Amino acid sequence: MQWADVPPFESEEEEAEFWTQSRIDVRLMNTAILKADNRESTTVTLRFDPRMLARIKRLARSRYLNYQSMVKQWLSERLEKEL
């Protein structure tokens, strides 16, 4: 059986009845499983005005932070605020 062979169902009972009498090929099930992205992080490249980057680095140093970590923290906070 292929995914295209699965009809739309009017109710959960109808779907349950269908699946008690039908089986999908295991290979189709394997393609339906979402694979998690196991990477801890992804590298991106951003271009900054040199003066802005110097100010960011200076601010990070004054807070005893790595500037990349501080920028990630800012982005994370802003993303939460936007969502």
Beta strands, then each sheet from edge to edge (+ up, - down):
end
